[in-house]
Amino acid sequence: MTATYLRAAFGDRVDVTLVESKRVGTIGVGEATFSTVRHFFDFLGLDEREWLPKCAGSYKLAIRFENWREPGHHFYHPFERLRVADGFNLAEWWLAEGTGEYDQDCFVTPALCEAQRSPRNLDGSLFAANLDGSLGRSTLAEQRAQFPYAYHFDADLLAKFLAEYGVERGIRHVTDDVLEVGQDERGWISHVRTREHGDITGDLFVDCTGFRGMLINQTLGERFDSFQDVLPNNRAVALRVPRDVERLGINPYTTATAAPNGWIWTIPLFARNGHGYVYSDEYCTPEEAERTLREFVAPGQDDLQANHIRMRIGRNERSWVNNCVAIGLSSAFVEPLESTGIFFIQHGIEQLVKHFPDERWDPTLRDNYNARVGHVVDGVKEFLVLHYRCAQRNDTPYWKETDLRPIPDGLGERLETASRVLLDDNGIYPYYHGFELYSWNTMLLGLGAVPPGPRPALPLIDPTNARAEFAGVRRDAAQLVSALPSAYEYLSSIQ
């Protein structure tokens, strides 16, 4: 992703060399994304019909949270902003007028998810016509409207696709093992020494070595700040499970199911499902986790190979040190609960382009980059801690102790406010972190953290317009479910 984006941004004005070892595999998961990932593909000039079929891709309209509140309960966190009536969004009005589940009353997306609908018609047009089309070479900063879907894809296949795409456009792709990292008298990286290609020099080095942090941590010694005191999940076990999508269809959403010592993801791809159990090894062993996952998603399929992953939860104090920038897992990771891993990569790449250095190496660019990356990660940390803090489960030691763990600075005050009144724009994490107000309130209400009532102003306002908006949600949902093809039907048409 980094190599192809830099090539798209700078063309042949910057030489890009990608060094990759055949013997060091990728993490092999990372199959769900944010809706903002469309900006990455648009920037590269890629239409989804070019790459999605080659990566076993499917659509993601939301995350479905199961059993976080109580067994059998679920709710959706959609890619959909709330409608507004008389200056108050429907979340506010729902506290006064709602008659059912918050997500079903306030959003169209849950109905599309339940009916396994595609966000695109068979002619390729988007169901929300005002959002259709490419934004061209757009970035996260140009996200003016909420795009209604993200993607699921096989991360290995996407990496292969992008490697071929990049080489065709002039990226030098060196397949070799890095034996040593050289530094000059300042401590800056001067070269990487490879087994077969010798020394590879450069001005700027981007560390994409994952949790190892070969350049940023092992060579430059940058401090890694752990988040495990507030986000204890530090391991995952994953399975790739075949699925008869022609018979069963494709769910256009990721599922996060609360489990005894963490949660289980279900990510439907075109030909299989990706499943994984994210857990804390303080509460269960890898063997117990694998057994729980197999019983839940693949009983009787003992031949499926499990992939056990150790996760480094937290972030570097600085992601840019000297002439090295860490992107992806070598920079930060906060567990995959809201599919932020690839979002962090995309944000880091975009900020690198915006703060790209010249021969002066102005420290202001580096410091601003580090501040922006730090804010994004810290904001997502807060948002994820909210999920656990507000979950209603308390049936195992893992869940009972969610209220005993510390919480990040600022989140306690926000949760205290949310216990009395719904959060407003001034009440959420103040820096850009990818999540908007509607996401914070959707998680609070979905998890059961419901304030005692609406704002005092609402009973004093005629509810006619709000009721019309609620009716519009129901009407639009029914119309779209009737008109749109299934996710399987549309995705089959572009294979």
KOLPARO-990730 format. One record per residue (C-alpha): residue in one letter; x, y, z; residue number from 0. Coordinates in nm, 4 decimals, decimal comma. Layout:
- residuo; east; north; up; num
- a; X; Y; Z; NUM;
...
This chain:
- residuo; east; north; up; num
- m; 0,0000; 0,0000; 0,0000; 0;
- t; 0,2749; 0,2454; 0,0919; 1;
- a; 0,4847; 0,1821; -0,2168; 2;
- t; 0,1980; 0,2109; -0,4637; 3;
- y; 0,0595; 0,5220; -0,2970; 4;
- l; 0,3935; 0,7024; -0,2994; 5;
- r; 0,4334; 0,6154; -0,6657; 6;
- a; 0,0852; 0,7459; -0,7430; 7;
- a; 0,1534; 1,0672; -0,5481; 8;
- f; 0,4991; 1,1534; -0,6807; 9;
- g; 0,5367; 0,9582; -1,0036; 10;
- d; 0,8977; 0,9202; -1,1191; 11;
- r; 1,0109; 1,2230; -0,9152; 12;
- v; 1,0725; 0,9837; -0,6262; 13;
- d; 1,2367; 0,6437; -0,6639; 14;
- v; 1,0563; 0,3771; -0,4622; 15;
- t; 1,2152; 0,0421; -0,3769; 16;
- l; 1,0172; -0,2265; -0,1959; 17;
- v; 1,2295; -0,4860; -0,0155; 18;
- e; 1,0409; -0,8004; 0,0781; 19;
- s; 1,1480; -1,1440; 0,1964; 20;
- k; 0,9901; -1,4647; 0,0711; 21;
- r; 1,0704; -1,6248; 0,4034; 22;
- v; 0,8903; -1,3681; 0,6183; 23;
- g; 0,5163; -1,4027; 0,5695; 24;
- t; 0,2510; -1,1399; 0,6185; 25;
- i; 0,0201; -1,1594; 0,9172; 26;
- g; -0,2393; -1,3167; 0,6884; 27;
- v; -0,5474; -1,1439; 0,8277; 28;
- g; -0,6690; -0,7846; 0,8068; 29;
- e; -0,9670; -0,8681; 0,5906; 30;
- a; -1,2093; -0,5923; 0,6962; 31;
- t; -1,1797; -0,2172; 0,6408; 32;
- f; -1,3234; 0,1294; 0,7010; 33;
- s; -1,5425; 0,2955; 0,4394; 34;
- t; -1,2695; 0,5570; 0,3987; 35;
- v; -1,0495; 0,2983; 0,2244; 36;
- r; -1,2230; 0,4029; -0,0986; 37;
- h; -0,9982; 0,7096; -0,0989; 38;
- f; -0,6932; 0,4850; -0,1232; 39;
- f; -0,8190; 0,3028; -0,4302; 40;
- d; -0,9517; 0,6211; -0,5893; 41;
- f; -0,6141; 0,7864; -0,5416; 42;
- l; -0,4492; 0,4986; -0,7281; 43;
- g; -0,7115; 0,5267; -1,0028; 44;
- l; -0,8443; 0,1773; -0,9358; 45;
- d; -1,2076; 0,0869; -0,9931; 46;
- e; -1,3299; -0,1767; -0,7480; 47;
- r; -1,4335; -0,3983; -1,0387; 48;
- e; -1,0640; -0,4209; -1,1294; 49;
- w; -0,9346; -0,5491; -0,7988; 50;
- l; -1,2241; -0,6750; -0,5849; 51;
- p; -1,2866; -0,9996; -0,7784; 52;
- k; -0,9131; -1,0786; -0,7737; 53;
- c; -0,9040; -1,0494; -0,3948; 54;
- a; -1,2100; -1,2635; -0,3061; 55;
- g; -1,3702; -0,9333; -0,2050; 56;
- s; -1,7132; -0,8540; -0,0693; 57;
- y; -1,8985; -0,5570; 0,0765; 58;
- k; -1,9156; -0,4369; 0,4346; 59;
- l; -2,2049; -0,2079; 0,5260; 60;
- a; -2,1680; -0,2326; 0,9027; 61;
- i; -2,0365; -0,4248; 1,1993; 62;
- r; -2,2917; -0,6452; 1,3730; 63;
- f; -2,2253; -0,6777; 1,7464; 64;
- e; -2,3668; -0,9972; 1,8943; 65;
- n; -2,4048; -1,0877; 2,2635; 66;
- w; -2,2239; -0,7794; 2,3936; 67;
- r; -2,5352; -0,6720; 2,5812; 68;
- e; -2,6910; -1,0098; 2,6583; 69;
- p; -2,7082; -1,3498; 2,4863; 70;
- g; -2,9170; -1,3287; 2,1701; 71;
- h; -2,9049; -0,9489; 2,1424; 72;
- h; -2,7415; -0,7801; 1,8474; 73;
- f; -2,7112; -0,4355; 1,6956; 74;
- y; -2,5414; -0,2776; 1,3962; 75;
- h; -2,2781; -0,0060; 1,3789; 76;
- p; -2,3353; 0,1118; 1,0199; 77;
- f; -2,1572; 0,3393; 0,7771; 78;
- e; -2,4481; 0,5834; 0,7856; 79;
- r; -2,4910; 0,9253; 0,9373; 80;
- l; -2,8044; 1,0065; 1,1345; 81;
- r; -3,0857; 1,2089; 0,9843; 82;
- v; -3,1800; 1,5363; 1,1524; 83;
- a; -3,5122; 1,6950; 1,2446; 84;
- d; -3,5409; 2,0491; 1,3797; 85;
- g; -3,1730; 2,0655; 1,4686; 86;
- f; -3,1564; 1,7355; 1,6593; 87;
- n; -3,0385; 1,4071; 1,5123; 88;
- l; -3,2526; 1,0952; 1,5271; 89;
- a; -3,0529; 0,9490; 1,8135; 90;
- e; -3,1763; 1,2395; 2,0276; 91;
- w; -3,5312; 1,1994; 1,8970; 92;
- w; -3,5217; 0,8240; 1,9516; 93;
- l; -3,4923; 0,8775; 2,3257; 94;
- a; -3,8222; 1,0663; 2,3074; 95;
- e; -4,0048; 0,8935; 2,0207; 96;
- g; -3,8365; 0,5595; 1,9526; 97;
- t; -4,0489; 0,2472; 1,9789; 98;
- g; -3,8047; -0,0274; 1,8837; 99;
- e; -3,4327; -0,0963; 1,8627; 100;
- y; -3,2234; 0,2151; 1,8148; 101;
- d; -3,0328; 0,0977; 1,5073; 102;
- q; -3,3431; -0,0352; 1,3304; 103;
- d; -3,5386; 0,2851; 1,3994; 104;
- c; -3,2654; 0,5309; 1,3033; 105;
- f; -3,0744; 0,3717; 1,0124; 106;
- v; -3,1537; 0,2141; 0,6779; 107;
- t; -2,8427; -0,0048; 0,6795; 108;
- p; -2,9557; -0,2731; 0,9306; 109;
- a; -3,2427; -0,3736; 0,7011; 110;
- l; -2,9995; -0,4078; 0,4081; 111;
- c; -2,7715; -0,6213; 0,6228; 112;
- e; -3,0502; -0,8502; 0,7405; 113;
- a; -3,1638; -0,8987; 0,3800; 114;
- q; -2,8042; -0,9552; 0,2534; 115;
- r; -2,8407; -0,6708; 0,0058; 116;
- s; -2,5693; -0,5232; -0,2151; 117;
- p; -2,5068; -0,1484; -0,1943; 118;
- r; -2,4917; -0,1443; -0,5746; 119;
- n; -2,7519; -0,2179; -0,8377; 120;
- l; -2,6747; -0,4696; -1,1099; 121;
- d; -2,5861; -0,1826; -1,3457; 122;
- g; -2,3144; -0,0812; -1,0987; 123;
- s; -2,4879; 0,2301; -0,9671; 124;
- l; -2,4810; 0,2992; -0,5946; 125;
- f; -2,8083; 0,2891; -0,4030; 126;
- a; -2,7291; 0,6359; -0,2671; 127;
- a; -2,7054; 0,8104; -0,6031; 128;
- n; -2,5718; 1,1348; -0,4567; 129;
- l; -2,2623; 0,9493; -0,3344; 130;
- d; -2,1867; 0,7598; -0,6539; 131;
- g; -1,8825; 0,8012; -0,8684; 132;
- s; -1,5142; 0,8369; -0,8023; 133;
- l; -1,3738; 1,1229; -0,5986; 134;
- g; -1,0611; 1,1141; -0,8089; 135;
- r; -0,7343; 1,1637; -0,6234; 136;
- s; -0,9060; 1,2222; -0,2932; 137;
- t; -0,7811; 1,1793; 0,0625; 138;
- l; -0,9357; 1,1382; 0,4054; 139;
- a; -0,9462; 1,5163; 0,4363; 140;
- e; -1,2022; 1,5265; 0,1552; 141;
- q; -1,4453; 1,2907; 0,3291; 142;
- r; -1,7444; 1,5231; 0,3274; 143;
- a; -2,0175; 1,2581; 0,3186; 144;
- q; -2,0331; 0,9163; 0,4805; 145;
- f; -1,9706; 0,6586; 0,2098; 146;
- p; -2,2080; 0,3667; 0,2794; 147;
- y; -1,9753; 0,0698; 0,2598; 148;
- a; -1,6266; -0,0671; 0,3070; 149;
- y; -1,4744; -0,3948; 0,1878; 150;
- h; -1,3822; -0,7405; 0,3015; 151;
- f; -1,0938; -0,8937; 0,1070; 152;
- d; -0,8176; -1,1500; 0,1283; 153;
- a; -0,5246; -0,9392; 0,2485; 154;
- d; -0,2664; -1,1718; 0,0928; 155;
- l; -0,4326; -1,1472; -0,2480; 156;
- l; -0,4581; -0,7689; -0,2243; 157;
- a; -0,0879; -0,7439; -0,1364; 158;
- k; -0,0033; -0,9555; -0,4415; 159;
- f; -0,2294; -0,7428; -0,6624; 160;
- l; -0,0738; -0,4170; -0,5407; 161;
- a; 0,2790; -0,5517; -0,5805; 162;
- e; 0,2134; -0,6331; -0,9459; 163;
- y; 0,0348; -0,3015; -0,9936; 164;
- g; 0,3296; -0,1126; -0,8441; 165;
- v; 0,5982; -0,2916; -1,0443; 166;
- e; 0,4084; -0,2134; -1,3648; 167;
- r; 0,4316; 0,1541; -1,2684; 168;
- g; 0,8012; 0,1655; -1,1944; 169;
- i; 0,8446; 0,0450; -0,8384; 170;
- r; 1,1617; -0,1566; -0,7895; 171;
- h; 1,0623; -0,4766; -0,6090; 172;
- v; 1,3538; -0,6548; -0,4417; 173;
- t; 1,2792; -1,0006; -0,3076; 174;
- d; 1,5520; -1,0732; -0,0561; 175;
- d; 1,6344; -1,1130; 0,3120; 176;
- v; 1,7535; -0,8139; 0,5123; 177;
- l; 2,0567; -0,9204; 0,7144; 178;
- e; 2,1609; -0,5919; 0,8687; 179;
- v; 2,0512; -0,2301; 0,8999; 180;
- g; 2,3300; 0,0265; 0,8617; 181;
- q; 2,3462; 0,3662; 1,0332; 182;
- d; 2,5590; 0,6731; 0,9743; 183;
- e; 2,7417; 0,8830; 1,2316; 184;
- r; 2,4170; 1,0668; 1,3203; 185;
- g; 2,2342; 0,7428; 1,3907; 186;
- w; 2,0260; 0,7786; 1,0755; 187;
- i; 1,9653; 0,4727; 0,8597; 188;
- s; 2,2098; 0,4623; 0,5689; 189;
- h; 2,1266; 0,1284; 0,4083; 190;
- v; 1,9825; -0,2165; 0,4508; 191;
- r; 2,2155; -0,5066; 0,3726; 192;
- t; 2,0469; -0,7903; 0,1856; 193;
- r; 2,1590; -1,1469; 0,1310; 194;
- e; 2,1692; -1,1421; -0,2519; 195;
- h; 2,1439; -0,7763; -0,3567; 196;
- g; 2,3983; -0,6285; -0,1208; 197;
- d; 2,3462; -0,2831; 0,0286; 198;
- i; 2,0332; -0,0911; -0,0661; 199;
- t; 2,0643; 0,2766; 0,0140; 200;
- g; 1,7997; 0,5462; 0,0385; 201;
- d; 1,7129; 0,8846; 0,1809; 202;
- l; 1,3897; 0,7862; 0,3551; 203;
- f; 1,3199; 0,4386; 0,4958; 204;
- v; 0,9653; 0,3198; 0,5631; 205;
- d; 0,9375; 0,0429; 0,8198; 206;
- c; 0,6607; -0,2001; 0,7225; 207;
- t; 0,8012; -0,4932; 0,9210; 208;
- g; 0,4930; -0,5377; 1,1377; 209;
- f; 0,5054; -0,6035; 1,5095; 210;
- r; 0,8853; -0,6622; 1,4888; 211;
- g; 0,9573; -0,2955; 1,4148; 212;
- m; 1,2930; -0,3913; 1,2635; 213;
- l; 1,3915; -0,0335; 1,1805; 214;
- i; 1,1944; 0,1876; 1,4177; 215;
- n; 1,2336; -0,0217; 1,7345; 216;
- q; 1,5157; -0,2706; 1,6892; 217;
- t; 1,7533; -0,0342; 1,5087; 218;
- l; 1,6535; 0,3136; 1,6247; 219;
- g; 1,5347; 0,2074; 1,9691; 220;
- e; 1,2107; 0,4059; 1,9666; 221;
- r; 0,9989; 0,3449; 2,2757; 222;
- f; 0,6763; 0,1521; 2,2327; 223;
- d; 0,3940; 0,2544; 2,4676; 224;
- s; 0,1723; -0,0425; 2,5491; 225;
- f; -0,2053; -0,0066; 2,5782; 226;
- q; -0,2541; -0,3427; 2,7460; 227;
- d; -0,3525; -0,1834; 3,0744; 228;
- v; -0,6740; -0,0625; 2,9087; 229;
- l; -0,6998; -0,3031; 2,6118; 230;
- p; -0,5818; -0,6413; 2,7422; 231;
- n; -0,6466; -0,8523; 2,4299; 232;
- n; -0,3023; -0,9488; 2,3028; 233;
- r; -0,3560; -1,2648; 2,1003; 234;
- a; -0,5731; -1,3989; 1,8205; 235;
- v; -0,6310; -1,7305; 1,6504; 236;
- a; -0,7762; -1,7326; 1,2994; 237;
- l; -0,9381; -1,9895; 1,0697; 238;
- r; -1,0315; -1,9769; 0,7029; 239;
- v; -1,3604; -2,1651; 0,6674; 240;
- p; -1,5125; -2,2628; 0,3288; 241;
- r; -1,8691; -2,1444; 0,2749; 242;
- d; -2,1336; -2,2294; 0,0142; 243;
- v; -2,2049; -1,8693; -0,0780; 244;
- e; -2,4304; -1,9626; -0,3693; 245;
- r; -2,6673; -2,1401; -0,1306; 246;
- l; -2,6181; -1,9321; 0,1853; 247;
- g; -2,5524; -1,5910; 0,0331; 248;
- i; -2,3006; -1,3346; 0,1561; 249;
- n; -2,3643; -1,1241; 0,4632; 250;
- p; -2,2590; -0,7654; 0,3790; 251;
- y; -2,1224; -0,6974; 0,7245; 252;
- t; -1,8555; -0,8005; 0,9730; 253;
- t; -1,9778; -0,9761; 1,2870; 254;
- a; -1,8145; -0,9282; 1,6284; 255;
- t; -1,9511; -1,1845; 1,8741; 256;
- a; -1,8664; -1,1500; 2,2415; 257;
- a; -1,6972; -1,4656; 2,3722; 258;
- p; -1,5892; -1,5797; 2,7214; 259;
- n; -1,2443; -1,4168; 2,7044; 260;
- g; -1,2729; -1,1669; 2,4192; 261;
- w; -1,4678; -1,1710; 2,0955; 262;
- i; -1,4919; -1,3627; 1,7663; 263;
- w; -1,4889; -1,2027; 1,4218; 264;
- t; -1,6742; -1,3324; 1,1182; 265;
- i; -1,5704; -1,1798; 0,7872; 266;
- p; -1,7536; -1,3140; 0,4802; 267;
- l; -1,5446; -1,3202; 0,1637; 268;
- f; -1,6647; -1,4327; -0,1778; 269;
- a; -1,5664; -1,7982; -0,1378; 270;
- r; -1,5072; -1,8414; 0,2341; 271;
- n; -1,5379; -1,6851; 0,5746; 272;
- g; -1,2521; -1,5499; 0,7797; 273;
- h; -1,2967; -1,6146; 1,1506; 274;
- g; -1,0837; -1,5260; 1,4453; 275;
- y; -1,0930; -1,5197; 1,8230; 276;
- v; -0,9334; -1,2104; 1,9769; 277;
- y; -0,8554; -1,2735; 2,3414; 278;
- s; -0,6277; -1,2025; 2,6360; 279;
- d; -0,3794; -1,4697; 2,7386; 280;
- e; -0,4279; -1,3550; 3,0978; 281;
- y; -0,7596; -1,5385; 3,0905; 282;
- c; -0,7179; -1,8254; 2,8472; 283;
- t; -0,4504; -2,0299; 2,6721; 284;
- p; -0,3994; -2,0470; 2,2937; 285;
- e; -0,5227; -2,4068; 2,3022; 286;
- e; -0,8426; -2,3078; 2,4813; 287;
- a; -0,8962; -2,0191; 2,2406; 288;
- e; -0,8518; -2,2411; 1,9355; 289;
- r; -1,0925; -2,4978; 2,0773; 290;
- t; -1,3547; -2,2285; 2,1461; 291;
- l; -1,3172; -2,0872; 1,7955; 292;
- r; -1,3413; -2,4270; 1,6238; 293;
- e; -1,6536; -2,5191; 1,8205; 294;
- f; -1,8133; -2,1871; 1,7303; 295;
- v; -1,7343; -2,1580; 1,3575; 296;
- a; -1,6107; -2,4933; 1,2253; 297;
- p; -1,7283; -2,7939; 1,4284; 298;
- g; -1,6039; -3,1179; 1,2780; 299;
- q; -1,3595; -2,9425; 1,0418; 300;
- d; -1,0428; -3,0350; 1,2277; 301;
- d; -0,8378; -3,0264; 0,9071; 302;
- l; -0,8561; -2,6456; 0,8907; 303;
- q; -0,5227; -2,4912; 0,9855; 304;
- a; -0,5282; -2,2373; 1,2670; 305;
- n; -0,3145; -1,9246; 1,2541; 306;
- h; -0,2043; -1,8065; 1,5991; 307;
- i; -0,1041; -1,4407; 1,6248; 308;
- r; 0,0648; -1,2455; 1,9019; 309;
- m; -0,0496; -0,8838; 1,8938; 310;
- r; 0,1501; -0,5856; 2,0124; 311;
- i; -0,1131; -0,3445; 2,1458; 312;
- g; -0,0127; 0,0211; 2,1650; 313;
- r; 0,1907; 0,2675; 1,9619; 314;
- n; 0,5387; 0,4037; 1,9245; 315;
- e; 0,5934; 0,7272; 2,1098; 316;
- r; 0,6965; 0,8591; 1,7662; 317;
- s; 0,6269; 0,6881; 1,4350; 318;
- w; 0,8780; 0,9079; 1,2510; 319;
- v; 1,2328; 0,9053; 1,3900; 320;
- n; 1,5300; 1,0532; 1,1990; 321;
- n; 1,4829; 0,9328; 0,8388; 322;
- c; 1,2571; 0,6365; 0,9248; 323;
- v; 0,8775; 0,6315; 0,9198; 324;
- a; 0,6899; 0,3322; 1,0601; 325;
- i; 0,3669; 0,2450; 0,8799; 326;
- g; 0,1100; -0,0140; 0,9896; 327;
- l; 0,1788; -0,2623; 1,2671; 328;
- s; 0,5323; -0,1325; 1,3174; 329;
- s; 0,3726; 0,2016; 1,4092; 330;
- a; 0,0636; 0,1101; 1,6113; 331;
- f; -0,2141; -0,1398; 1,6622; 332;
- v; -0,5136; -0,1396; 1,8947; 333;
- e; -0,6736; -0,4800; 1,8162; 334;
- p; -0,9122; -0,5358; 1,5218; 335;
- l; -1,2487; -0,4675; 1,6886; 336;
- e; -1,3439; -0,1758; 1,4602; 337;
- s; -1,1287; -0,2773; 1,1606; 338;
- t; -0,8846; 0,0091; 1,2099; 339;
- g; -0,5615; -0,1673; 1,1069; 340;
- i; -0,5777; -0,0800; 0,7384; 341;
- f; -0,7225; 0,2611; 0,8253; 342;
- f; -0,4071; 0,3331; 1,0295; 343;
- i; -0,1957; 0,2318; 0,7295; 344;
- q; -0,3911; 0,4570; 0,4951; 345;
- h; -0,3819; 0,7516; 0,7349; 346;
- g; -0,0091; 0,7101; 0,7935; 347;
- i; 0,0623; 0,7014; 0,4193; 348;
- e; -0,1497; 1,0078; 0,3478; 349;
- q; 0,0165; 1,2032; 0,6252; 350;
- l; 0,3590; 1,0979; 0,4969; 351;
- v; 0,2739; 1,2461; 0,1576; 352;
- k; 0,1465; 1,5671; 0,3182; 353;
- h; 0,4620; 1,5969; 0,5329; 354;
- f; 0,7122; 1,4534; 0,2856; 355;
- p; 1,0618; 1,5890; 0,3549; 356;
- d; 1,3215; 1,7458; 0,1301; 357;
- e; 1,6954; 1,7774; 0,1796; 358;
- r; 1,6439; 2,0192; 0,4712; 359;
- w; 1,4574; 1,7581; 0,6792; 360;
- d; 1,2551; 2,0296; 0,8500; 361;
- p; 1,1721; 1,8907; 1,1987; 362;
- t; 0,8358; 2,0678; 1,1895; 363;
- l; 0,7146; 1,8231; 0,9267; 364;
- r; 0,8254; 1,5268; 1,1363; 365;
- d; 0,6729; 1,6641; 1,4580; 366;
- n; 0,3401; 1,7429; 1,2923; 367;
- y; 0,3326; 1,3959; 1,1407; 368;
- n; 0,3925; 1,2331; 1,4774; 369;
- a; 0,1245; 1,4434; 1,6431; 370;
- r; -0,1380; 1,3551; 1,3829; 371;
- v; -0,0606; 0,9845; 1,3894; 372;
- g; -0,0579; 0,9845; 1,7681; 373;
- h; -0,3952; 1,1572; 1,7900; 374;
- v; -0,5590; 0,9079; 1,5533; 375;
- v; -0,4347; 0,6072; 1,7471; 376;
- d; -0,5184; 0,7544; 2,0875; 377;
- g; -0,8688; 0,8444; 1,9718; 378;
- v; -0,9349; 0,4925; 1,8468; 379;
- k; -0,7995; 0,3576; 2,1765; 380;
- e; -1,0596; 0,5629; 2,3644; 381;
- f; -1,3367; 0,4483; 2,1322; 382;
- l; -1,2475; 0,0806; 2,1740; 383;
- v; -1,2223; 0,1048; 2,5511; 384;
- l; -1,5771; 0,2433; 2,5440; 385;
- h; -1,6926; -0,0845; 2,3842; 386;
- y; -1,5651; -0,2911; 2,6737; 387;
- r; -1,6505; -0,0431; 2,9472; 388;
- c; -2,0146; -0,0201; 2,8369; 389;
- a; -2,0727; -0,3851; 2,7461; 390;
- q; -2,3303; -0,5438; 2,9760; 391;
- r; -2,1652; -0,8859; 3,0006; 392;
- n; -2,0331; -0,9952; 3,3391; 393;
- d; -2,0521; -1,3738; 3,3147; 394;
- t; -1,6783; -1,4541; 3,3184; 395;
- p; -1,3754; -1,3115; 3,5009; 396;
- y; -1,2701; -1,1435; 3,1744; 397;
- w; -1,5961; -0,9496; 3,1449; 398;
- k; -1,6368; -0,8867; 3,5170; 399;
- e; -1,3006; -0,7118; 3,5231; 400;
- t; -1,3756; -0,4690; 3,2395; 401;
- d; -1,4977; -0,2177; 3,4979; 402;
- l; -1,1849; -0,2636; 3,7089; 403;
- r; -0,9364; -0,1692; 3,4391; 404;
- p; -0,8146; 0,1903; 3,4073; 405;
- i; -0,9540; 0,4075; 3,1327; 406;
- p; -0,7721; 0,6644; 2,9149; 407;
- d; -0,7598; 1,0256; 3,0238; 408;
- g; -1,0710; 1,2065; 2,9054; 409;
- l; -1,2861; 0,8998; 2,8439; 410;
- g; -1,4095; 0,8891; 3,2017; 411;
- e; -1,5485; 1,2402; 3,1699; 412;
- r; -1,7115; 1,1533; 2,8376; 413;
- l; -1,8782; 0,8443; 2,9833; 414;
- e; -1,9989; 1,0436; 3,2808; 415;
- t; -2,1592; 1,2928; 3,0422; 416;
- a; -2,3098; 1,0094; 2,8351; 417;
- s; -2,4784; 0,8679; 3,1465; 418;
- r; -2,6860; 1,1873; 3,1697; 419;
- v; -2,7301; 1,3044; 2,8096; 420;
- l; -2,6264; 1,1894; 2,4621; 421;
- l; -2,2847; 1,3111; 2,3545; 422;
- d; -2,2573; 1,6009; 2,1132; 423;
- d; -1,9709; 1,7013; 1,8833; 424;
- n; -1,7848; 1,8615; 2,1727; 425;
- g; -1,8190; 1,5500; 2,3845; 426;
- i; -1,6204; 1,2990; 2,1778; 427;
- y; -1,2440; 1,2693; 2,1345; 428;
- p; -1,1453; 1,6130; 2,0000; 429;
- y; -0,8929; 1,5178; 1,7288; 430;
- y; -0,9519; 1,3364; 1,4015; 431;
- h; -0,9550; 0,9612; 1,4611; 432;
- g; -1,1902; 0,8274; 1,1932; 433;
- f; -1,5045; 0,7998; 1,4064; 434;
- e; -1,7805; 1,0570; 1,4070; 435;
- l; -2,0370; 1,1494; 1,6709; 436;
- y; -2,2935; 0,9038; 1,5371; 437;
- s; -2,0500; 0,6157; 1,5925; 438;
- w; -1,9924; 0,7058; 1,9566; 439;
- n; -2,3643; 0,7319; 2,0305; 440;
- t; -2,4472; 0,4220; 1,8263; 441;
- m; -2,2089; 0,2153; 2,0362; 442;
- l; -2,3323; 0,3653; 2,3629; 443;
- l; -2,6993; 0,3039; 2,2822; 444;
- g; -2,6377; -0,0330; 2,1232; 445;
- l; -2,4428; -0,1549; 2,4254; 446;
- g; -2,7191; -0,0367; 2,6569; 447;
- a; -2,5573; 0,2773; 2,7977; 448;
- v; -2,8785; 0,4777; 2,7538; 449;
- p; -2,9238; 0,8117; 2,9301; 450;
- p; -3,2416; 0,8506; 3,1395; 451;
- g; -3,4201; 1,0552; 2,8762; 452;
- p; -3,3966; 1,3033; 2,5905; 453;
- r; -3,2649; 1,6537; 2,6231; 454;
- p; -3,5203; 1,8777; 2,7991; 455;
- a; -3,5723; 2,0762; 2,4780; 456;
- l; -3,7231; 1,7873; 2,2830; 457;
- p; -4,0561; 1,7563; 2,4694; 458;
- l; -4,1047; 2,1272; 2,3969; 459;
- i; -4,0685; 2,0807; 2,0173; 460;
- d; -4,3426; 1,9563; 1,7865; 461;
- p; -4,2327; 1,5985; 1,6962; 462;
- t; -4,4042; 1,5957; 1,3555; 463;
- n; -4,0845; 1,6380; 1,1556; 464;
- a; -3,8990; 1,3798; 1,3631; 465;
- r; -4,1781; 1,1273; 1,3152; 466;
- a; -4,1639; 1,1940; 0,9425; 467;
- e; -3,7908; 1,1182; 0,9432; 468;
- f; -3,8463; 0,7917; 1,1291; 469;
- a; -4,1130; 0,7012; 0,8766; 470;
- g; -3,8720; 0,7918; 0,5987; 471;
- v; -3,6132; 0,5503; 0,7398; 472;
- r; -3,8698; 0,2680; 0,7383; 473;
- r; -3,9916; 0,3566; 0,3902; 474;
- d; -3,6449; 0,3861; 0,2387; 475;
- a; -3,5317; 0,0628; 0,4018; 476;
- a; -3,8265; -0,1328; 0,2646; 477;
- q; -3,7854; 0,0166; -0,0828; 478;
- l; -3,4140; -0,0604; -0,0989; 479;
- v; -3,4553; -0,4158; 0,0285; 480;
- s; -3,7110; -0,4697; -0,2468; 481;
- a; -3,5074; -0,3085; -0,5243; 482;
- l; -3,1440; -0,4011; -0,4607; 483;
- p; -2,9866; -0,7305; -0,5666; 484;
- s; -2,8325; -0,9582; -0,3086; 485;
- a; -2,4651; -0,9134; -0,2300; 486;
- y; -2,3933; -1,2541; -0,3818; 487;
- e; -2,5894; -1,1743; -0,6971; 488;
- y; -2,4037; -0,8487; -0,7611; 489;
- l; -2,0581; -0,9770; -0,6723; 490;
- s; -2,1119; -1,2795; -0,8979; 491;
- s; -2,1910; -1,0425; -1,1837; 492;
- i; -1,8475; -0,8754; -1,1656; 493;
- q; -1,6359; -1,1880; -1,1269; 494;
